[in-house]
Amino acid sequence: MASRTTPFTSAVFLLLILLESDFSRAQDFSSSMCQQSELCTTVKRCQESDNAGRKRISPRIARSCGVSLMCCEKEQLESWDATNSIRDKVSRVPEPEPNESCGLNMECVPRKLCRDNVINDSGITLINPRLGNTQCSKSLYRCCEVSQKVDDSESPYVQKQKDFKYTSCGWSNPKGLIPDEDKFNYEEDVSIFGQFPWMVGIFTGRQKFLCGGTLIHPQLVVTSSHNVVNETVDTLVARLGEWDLNSVNEPYIHQSRRIKEIIMHPEFDPDVFFNDIALLLLEEPVQLAPHIQPLCLPPPQTPQLISQLLSSNCFATGWGSKDAKSDKLEQVLKRINLPLVEHSECQAKLRLTRLESRFRLRPSFICAGGDPGKDTCKGDGGSPLFCTMPGERDRYQLVGIVSWGVECAEDDIPAVYANVPYLRGWLDEKIKGLGITL
């Protein structure tokens, strides 16, 4: 006998279909990063609903509108919802994993979601008893009393960002941006969150990491020409205030900007990397914040400047691999303390490598490193090399841009960077042409 569907079961089935359809549409929203004919939605939803053959051909562009989000045609999404309104199963939203327990009524949560600075009026101690001393297993998490958990909108960091006042370029946050200091056991070559607020990540439109960069003005990023020579403004997104590439639990969220113009040095040589520098003009200025601030440019090159830089404290940062044989990026921003190497000394050391005795180090390059186990490597291209300013301890200036090397982290083999003081004249000319004043 053929089975029959009762009116009750039909109503329930229809309700489930409507619920699923509403949930799918709830993921879509308008964004200034997208065109009028598009909505911002999850990458998965846009790819599943694709009707333009992108699953079979290599895409040329996919505009990002957030972490794991992309711009998608409204018509495509509506067509998908219409043709898939009846399904065998209704998708369920997976419940988030429970937070790690760290005591009675205590949980490890992202620091930005735990209320701090609670007033203690007992007069005995200033220690906040609602924050546990237990070490959480994840960085940027803290042991928090359940009653002190807050939503993103109520995070104490929201008000701190509103109260931020920018002073001038080049100031680092030597202890990071966590008021109670992060006790997490980081490796020696890992930066603290917000320590170097000028670091920029450059991504392709499909959210694939491409290279590093340096913020020198709310609307200007400096990077390497060799990383962007095959890119266009439609394929790149700059991410400011990034720290952990695989997390959104940082106290302050990053900001993304599309690129309005790519300005490469006209004498950049893609075979030997001479003049390996480029300017990226952002479509909109970034909003300066505790974790997003520009780095100072150095004066033009002189013997006196080089002498001063050789005695400065210098660092390179980036998400590149620590292993020359691996292309795997580091999850958290690296911090590598490197000494500058005088030009003729660097040339002599490089001549002892496979570059051989006739190699000549051009003036558009500057060198740093040579200590075993400490170096920039694959994936660090475009990232900054910066040194302390005269008479300052925590204020820095941009000295180099990660360009190339013979090996990574080998003893007595320095890495080679674009020489920013030498290229300062070109930077000034291009910045002036954009009508921007530093």
N, C-alpha and C positions, 0 to 999 in steps of 0.2 A: 504494500500500500504506500502511495506517495505521501511523504510527510507534508504537513501544512504549517504555516507560520501564523501564530495567533496574533491578534491586534496588539496584545501587551508586549510580546517579544519584538514585534516590528517597531514599536515605539521606543523600546530600550535601545535597539540597534541603531535607529535613526539618531537618538540622543548621543550615543557614543561617537557616531560619525561627525555630528556637529561640534562636539567637544574637541575632537581631534583637529578638525578644520580650524576652529578658533585658536587652538594652541599654536598651530603652524603659522597662522597669520600674525599672532602676537609677537613672533620673532622678528617681524619686518617693521622698520620705522624709517622715517625720512632723516637724511643727514646732509649737512653742507658739503661733505666730501663726495656726494653722489650727484648725478644729473637729475633733472626734474622727472625724467621717465624711469628713474630707478629708485629702489628702496635698499636700505642697508639691512642685510640679513646674514645668517651664518654661512660660512663657506660650504658646509655640508649641504644645506638646503638649496643653495644656488646651484651647486654642482649636480645634485639629484634632479633638479627641475630643468636642467639644461636642454634646450631644443635647437641649439645652433651648431651642433657637431663638435663642441669643444672637447668631448671625451675622446675624439679620434684624431684631433689635430693639436699642434702645440699652440697654446694661447699666446697672444702678443701682449695683452694687457688685462689686468684684473685690479680695479681700484680698491684699495683698502679703506674701510671706514671704522676700523677698530681692531682689537685683538681677536683673531679668528673670525673676523667679519669682512664682508665684501659687498660692493655695490652690485645689484642684480636687477634686471629689467622687471618692471611691474607686470607687464603683459605675460612674461615667462612664468612668474610666480602664480598669477591668477589662472593661467592655463593649466599649470601643474595641480593646483588645488581643485580645479573643476574636474579634471580627468581622473583624479585619484581620491574622489570624495567617498567612494565605497571601498573599503579594505577588509581583508580577513581579520586583521588585528588592529587594535587601537594603540598607538605608541604611548608608552608610559614614560614620564619624566623620572630618571633614576634619582633616588634619594642620595643626597651628599653623604660622604663617609663621615662617621661621627668624629668629633674632635678628640685628640689625645687627652686622657685624664692625667692630671698632675696633683691630685689630692682631693679631699672631700669638698664637693661643690666647686672644684677648680678644673679648668680646661685650658689647653694650649690653643690660643687663637692668634691670628695676625695682630701685631701690635696696634695697628690702626683701629682695630675693632675692640680694644679694651680701654675703658675710660681711665685716665690717669690724673695725677694732681688732685686727688680727693683730699679735702681739707681735714686735717686731724686736729681737733681742738682739745685733746686730752692734756696737752702740755708736757707729755713725757718724752715723745719722740716724733720725728718728722717722717719716719718710715711708714709707707702706706701698707696697712695690714691686709689690704684686699688684693695685693699682688704677691703671688707665690714666689718662693726662692728656687723651686724645682727647675732644672734646666730642660727646656723643650728640645725635641729631637730635630726640629726644623729651624732654619735661620729666619729671623724677623718674626718669630712667634714668641709669645710670652705666656706665662702661667697666670691666668686671670680668674677671679671669682666670677661664677656664672652670672651673678646679679650686676656685674660691671661690664658685661658684653654690650656693645652698641652696634647700630647699623652704620653703613658707610657715611650716611648724611650727618650722623652725630659724632663721627670720629673727632677726637681732640685735634688731629692734624689738619682738619678742614679749617678751623679758626686760625691755627698757626700759619697756614698758607695765606689766608686773607690778611693777616697782620704783617706779612713779610715786606721789608723795605730794602730795595736794591741799593747798594752803595757804589761799588766800582768793580771793574773786571779783575779776574785772576785769583780771587779769594777762594781757597779750598775750605772744606768743613773737616778739619783734621780728625775729629772724633765722630764723624758721621752725623746723621740727623736723627738719632734716637736719644731722647732726653735722658733715659736711665742707662745709656750705653749698652750696646749689644754684647752679651757675655758668650755668644755662640762661638764655638771653637773653629774659627776660620783658618784656612791654610795661610802661610806667610805671604804668598803672592796674590792674595785676594783683597780687593778694596772693601772698604766699609760703605754701607749704603749712603749715597749723597756726598761722599768724600770729594769727588772731583766732578762738580756740577756742569762742566762744559762738554762732557763726553756725549757723543751722538752715535746712534746706530743707523746705518743706511740700509733699507730693505727694498727688495723688489716689490712690485704691486701685489704679488702673491704671498707676501709676508715671509719671504726667504731672505735671510741675512746676507748682505752683500759685502759691506765693509764698515769701517769706523769713520768718524769725522769729528770736527771740533767746532763748537759754537763760538763765534767771535763777535756776534751782534745778534739781537733778537730775530733778525731775518737773514743772517748769513752763516753758512757752514763751510769750513775749509776741509778738503779731503784730497785724495790722490787722483790724478788724471787716469792712471792705469786701471783703476777700478770702475770708472764711469765712462770710459771711452766708447764703449759699445751700448750705452744706455741712452734713453731719452727722458724728457720730463714726465712722460706718461708712464714710465716704468719704475719710478723711484718714489719712496716715501722716507722722510727723515723722522726718527723717533728720538725725542729729547727726554732726559730724565730717566732713561732706562738703566737697569742694574742687573736684574735676574731675567734672562731671556725667556725662561719657562715659568714665570710666576707673575701674578697680578696682585700679590700680597704686600708689595712695598707700601710704606706709610703714605707716600705721595705718588699718585699715578703719573705715568709718562704722558707726554703730549706728542701727537703725530702731525706732521705737516707735509703736504705735497710740494713738489719742486716746480718753481716757475721758470727758472733758467739755469742751465749748466754752462759755466764759463771755464774752459780749459786753457792752460797756457799754450799760446800759439806755437811755441818751440818744443812742446812735449814730444819726446821720441819714444814710441811704443816698443821699440826693440831694445833700447838700452836705458830707458826711463829717465833721460835728462829732463829737468824742469817738471818733475812729477807732482804737479799741484793743480787744484781746481777749486773754483768757488761755486757753491750751490745757493741760489737765491730762493728762499722759501716763499710760497704763495702768500702766506700770512705770517706776521711776526709771532714768535712764540711768546707766551706769557711768562715772564721771569718769576722764579719761585725759589724756595730754599734749595731745591735739587736741580734747578735749571738756571745757570748763570754763565755768561761768556768768559772766555780766557783772553788775557791781554796778548796783543801782538808785540814782538820784540822790536827794538830799533833796527835800522838798516845795519848790515854787517860792517864792522870795523875791527882792527886788531885788538883794540881795547875791549870790545864786546866779547870777542871770542875768548880772550884771556879770562874775563869775568865768568863766562859760561862754563869754562873748564873747571872752575872751582865751585860751581853751584851744585845743589842737590837736584837731581833730575829723575823723572819717572816717565814710563810709557804705560799706557792703558789700552785695553782691547779685549775682545772675546775670542781671539784666535786660539788655535791649538797650542798646547804646550809641547807636543811631540811632532818633530819634523816629518815623521812617517805617517802621521794621522791627519785627516781633514776634519776631525770632530771638533766642534766649537766648545769653548768653555761656557758653562751655564751662567756663572756669575762673573762680573767684570774683574779682570786681572789688574794688578798693580805691580809694576816691575821697576825696582830702583836700579838705574843704569848710569854709569859714568860716561860723560862725553869723551871722545877720543880725538886728539888733534889731527888735522887733515893729513899731514905728511906721514904721521905714524900709522894712521888708518890705511893709507895707500900702501905703505910698506908691508903691513900685515896681510892685506888682501892679495898682494903679489906672491905671497907664500902659499896661496890656495890654488885651485884650478884656474883662476884668472891669469896666473903666471906673471912673469917679470916685466912685461911691457904694458901692463894695465895702468891706466891713468884715471884717477878719481877726479871727476869734473867738479867745478866750484858750486854747482847746484845741489851737491850732496853734502851731508854732514853725518858723522858716525857716532855710534854709542854702543856700549856693551863690550863683550869679549870675556865676561866672567862665565865660567861653566855653569850650566843649568839655569841661567837668567837671560832671557831674550824674548823679543817679539818673534812671531812665526806666522804660519799660514792662517789667513783669516784676519790678521791684524792690519792689513793694508788700509791706508787712509787714516789710521788712528794717530793720536797726538803723542809727541815727545815734548815734555815741558819741564822747565827748570825754574828754580826760585829766582825772584827778582832781587837786585842788590839791596842789602840791608833788611830783607824780609825773610821770614821763615815759612809762612803758610800762604804766600802769594806767589803766583807763577806766571810765566810767559811762554807762549808757543815757540818752540825752537825747531822742531822737526816733524815730518809726516812720514809714517811708516811706509817704506818704498820696497826695498829688496834686501836680500842677504844671500851669502854663499851656503851657509848651513844655519841651523837654529841651535843656540845655546852651547856652541862649541867653544872650548877654551882658546882665548886669544884671537878669535875671529869676530870683529865687530859687525853689527848690522848697519845698513845704510838707509838714511832718511833724506827726504827732500829738505833742503836747507832754507828754512823760512826767513832768517835775517837776510840772506843773499837775494831771496825772491820778494822781499818786502816792497821794493819799488813797483813791481808788477801788481802786487795786491793793492797798493795805494791807488794806482791808476784805475784799476777796474772798480774798486769800491767808490771812488769819486765819480766815475762814469755812471754808476747806479743812483747817484744822488744821496748816498748814505754817508753819515758822519759817525766815526767810531768815538 
